[in-house]
Amino acid sequence: MIMENESFIQKTTRATIKIIKRILLIALLLGIGTLCYLYWGIYEEGVWAGKVLSISQKGVLFKTQEGKITVESFGSLKGASPFAETRDFSIEKSEEQVIKDLETVALNGERVSLHFIKRYVAFPWRGDTKYFITRVERSHSKEQ
């Protein structure tokens, strides 16, 4: 009878450990899936039109490319004067041509259209913002 109880206890222990391992594996896979979704997922895509104010490399541990653009907005009333607001953005390190184009238009004062994507989460090694510039369209007309 004692042998049967030990056998039952051992079977119960093994079954419990098996269930706990499966639960931990499922939790790990869900965690990895969630992190991948947050890292590569795109929340929004769009275009900003304006003038690039600055491009800089920031960071102590992680060097990231950051910038600012002024976007002129118009009020909802007719005849309202435009007001400028600035938007911060980041640039992925792999986008070398985008970085060069942004540096050029920042120095020239050209009006540009910046195509961007917005990610769900800002990771420190990617940039300070959730907005990442993917393409620069130059207007080639310098406004005074």
N, C-alpha and C positions, 0 to 999 in steps of 0.2 A: 504494500500500500504506500509506503514511503517512496519507493522508486517511481510509482505512478505519479505521485504529487510532484516530485522533482522533475519528472518528464513533462508534466503539464506546465509547471512554472517555466521550464526552459523553453517550451514551445511558445508560451505566451510572451516571454522576453524576446525571443527571436522575431515573432510577428510584430511586436511593438517597435523594435529597432528597425525592421523592414519598412513599416509605415512611416516612422520618423524620417528615415533616409529619403523616401519618396517625396514626402512633404518638403524637406529641405531642398531636394533637387528641383522640384517645381517652383519653389520660391526663388531659387537662384536663377533659373531660366527666365522667370517673369521679370526679375530685377535686371538681368542683362538685356532683355528685350526692351524694357522701359528706358534704360540708359541709351540704347542704340536709337530708339525713337526720338528721345530728347536731343541727342547729339546731331543726328542727321535730318531730323524732321524739319519741314519748312512750314511755318505758320502763315506767312503772308508773302506775296510778291507784288512789286509795284515799281513806280518811277517817280523820282523827285527831279524837279527842274529848278535850277538856280545857279549860283556861283560858289565854287569851292573856296572856302576861306583858308583852310590849313590842312596839311598832311603831316603826320609826325609818327615817329616810332616811340612807343611807350613801354614801360615795364622794367622791373629789376630782375626778376626771375624769368619771366616770360616776355619776350620782345614781341609786341604786336603793332600793327599799322592801324592808326586811327585818323579820323578826319572830321571836318565840319563843313556843312553846306548851308548857305542862306537860301531860304525859300520865301518868295514874295507871295503873300496871301491877300486876297481881296475880301472886303467885308460883304455882308449880304445886302447892304443898302446900295442903291445906285449912287454913283459919284463918290463913294467912300474911298479914301486913299489907301493904297496898299501898305501893309506892314510886313516887315521882314522878321522871320523867326529862324533860328538856327537848329539844325538837326545834326546829331552826332552819328557817326557810322564807323564801322571797322572794315578791314580788307583782309581776306585770307592771304597767307604768305605765298601760296601757290599762284596767286593772281598777279604775277609780275608785270604784265602788260597793263593791267588796270592801275597798278601803283604808278607806273611811268606816266600814263595818260593823266591821272589825277595830279601828279606833281607839275606837269606841263600846264594844265588849265588853271591850276592854283596860281602859278607865276604869271600867266597871261591875263587872268581875270575874265576868261571866257565864260559865257553862259552855257551850261551843259545839262544833259538829262542823265541822271544816274539810275540805272536799273539795280534794284536791291531785292534781297530776300530777308525775311525776318525768321530767326530760329526761335524755338521755344525757350531755351535757356542759354545764358551767356557763360561760357567756360573761360577761366582766366588765361589759358594758353591760346585761345582763339581771338579774344578781343574784349573790350570794355562794354560793348553794346550787343544787342541781339540783331542789329541791322548790318548786313554784309553786302558790299557793292560787288555786283557781278559783271557789269558792263558800263562803259562810259560812251555816250553819244555826244560828240562835239558839234556845236552849232556853227563854228567858224566865223561868227560875227561878234565882234567885241563891242559891248555896250559901254557907253560913257556915263 
